[in-house]
Amino acid sequence: MAGAAIRKERRPRDTSKAASRVAILAAARRVAARDGARDMSLRGVAAEAGFAPAALYGYFRNKDELLLALAADDLTSLARAMRDAGGLSSGGLAGVGAAALDLLRGAETMAAASAALSGVAPDGRNGDAERLFNGRLIAALKALSDASGLPANNRESQCDVVLVASALAGLALLSRSGRLKALGFSPEEMIARLDGRFRS
C-alpha cells in the first residue's frame, strides 16, 4: 500500500522532469539554429527555456551532454527517414542515401557531436548521454542496412554499412559547406556512385 502511494507521488514528478527535459532540448535546438551548435551556451539555452542557468545541470552535466542529446534525437529522425525512404522506394541505397543526406545537411548538431564525444566523460566512463548517442547510432546504422538492402550479417558487411554511413556523413559535410559543389560534384552523383559500389 505504501509502495503504491510512493509510485503515485513519483509519477507526476517524473512526467514533469521529462517535460522539462523536452523543453530544454527544444530551446537548445532553437539556440543552435540561431547561434550555431558549436557556439551554443548553457546560459543561452537556459534563458531561451525560461530556466535558471543552474537548473540545466539537473538534466545535463555540460554542453557536450546537451549536444549529444540533440544529436541522438537527430539520429532517431535519420533512422526514421531512412526507413521511410526504403519503404517508399525501390531505389535501394540511392533513395535511402538521398533521404539521409537531406537530413544530415541540415543537422548541425551531428557535426558538433563529434567534438562533444571527447568531452562528455572526462573520467573515462561512458555517461548516459554517450550511451544514448551510441544506441541511437547503432539504430541508425541498422536502419541504413535494412532500408538500403545492405546486409549486416557478418563483420565484413557491417564494415560496408559503416563505410556507407561515413561516406554519407562526409558528403553532408562537404555539401553543407559548399565544398562538394566547388569540387564539381553533385550529391546525387556521389550517392549514385555509392549505390553502384555497394549494390548487392
TAVEN-V739830 format. One record per pair of residues at least 24 apart in sequence whose C-alpha atoms are under 10 Angstrom apart, sorted by the first residue. I is the first residue (numbers start at 1). GAP is how many residues later the second one is. Records with the same first field share a line. If there is no record, write none. Layout:
# TAVEN-V739830
I: GAP, GAP
This chain:
# TAVEN-V739830
17: 41, 42
18: 41
20: 29, 31, 36, 39
21: 28, 35, 37, 38, 39
22: 27
23: 25, 26, 27, 28
24: 24, 25, 26, 27, 32, 35, 36, 42
25: 24, 41, 42, 44, 45, 48
26: 44
28: 35, 38, 39, 41, 42
29: 37, 38, 41, 79, 80
32: 35, 38, 75, 76, 77
33: 73, 74, 75, 76
36: 72, 73, 76
37: 26, 30, 33, 70, 71, 72, 73, 74, 75, 76
38: 25, 26, 29, 70, 71, 73, 74, 75, 77, 78
39: 73
40: 26, 27
41: 25
42: 24
60: 68, 69
61: 59, 60, 66, 68
62: 54, 57, 58
63: 53, 56, 57
64: 48, 49, 50, 51, 52, 53, 54, 55, 56, 57, 65, 66
65: 48, 51, 52, 54, 55, 56, 62, 63, 64, 65, 68
66: 43, 47, 50, 54, 63
67: 41, 42, 43, 44, 45, 46, 47, 48, 49, 50, 53, 62, 66
68: 41, 42, 44, 45, 46, 47, 48, 49, 52, 60, 61, 62, 63, 64, 65, 66
69: 40, 44, 59, 60, 61, 63, 64
70: 37, 38, 39, 40, 42, 43, 59, 63
71: 36, 37, 38, 39, 40, 41, 42, 43, 45, 58, 61, 62, 65, 66
72: 37, 38, 41, 57, 58, 59, 60, 61, 62, 63, 64, 65, 68
73: 36, 37, 59, 60, 63
74: 29, 30, 32, 33, 34, 35, 36, 59, 62, 63, 66
75: 28, 29, 32, 35, 58, 59, 60, 61, 62, 63, 64, 65, 66
76: 57, 59, 60, 61, 63, 64, 67
77: 26, 27, 59, 63
78: 24, 25, 26, 29, 58, 59, 61, 62, 63, 65, 66
79: 57, 58, 59, 60, 61, 62, 63, 64, 65, 68
80: 59, 60, 63, 64, 67
81: 59, 62, 63, 66
82: 58, 59, 60, 61, 62, 63, 64, 65, 66
83: 57, 59, 60, 61, 62, 63, 64, 65
84: 59, 63
85: 59, 62, 63
86: 57, 58, 59, 60, 61, 62, 63
87: 59, 60, 61
88: 59
89: 58, 59
90: 57, 58, 59
91: 56, 57, 58, 104
92: 52, 53, 54, 55, 56, 57, 58, 103, 106, 107, 108
93: 51, 52, 54, 55, 56, 57, 71, 98, 99, 101, 102, 103, 105, 106
94: 54, 94, 95, 96, 97, 98, 99, 100, 101, 102, 105
95: 52, 53, 93, 96, 97, 100
96: 47, 48, 49, 50, 51, 52, 53, 95, 99
97: 47, 50, 51, 67, 68, 70, 71, 90, 91, 93, 94, 95, 97, 98
98: 70, 89, 90, 92, 93, 94
100: 40, 44, 65, 68, 69, 72
101: 64, 66, 67, 68, 69, 70, 71, 72, 74, 75, 86, 87, 90
102: 66, 70, 73, 74, 85
103: 69
104: 64, 65, 66, 67, 68, 69, 71, 72
105: 63, 64, 65, 66, 67, 68, 69, 70, 71, 72
106: 66, 67, 70
107: 65, 66, 69
108: 65, 68
110: 59, 63
111: 58, 59, 61, 62
138: 24
140: 25
141: 24
148: 47, 50, 51, 52
149: 49, 50, 51
150: 48, 49, 50
151: 49
157: 41
160: 38
161: 37
163: 31
164: 27, 30, 31, 33, 34
167: 24, 27
168: 26
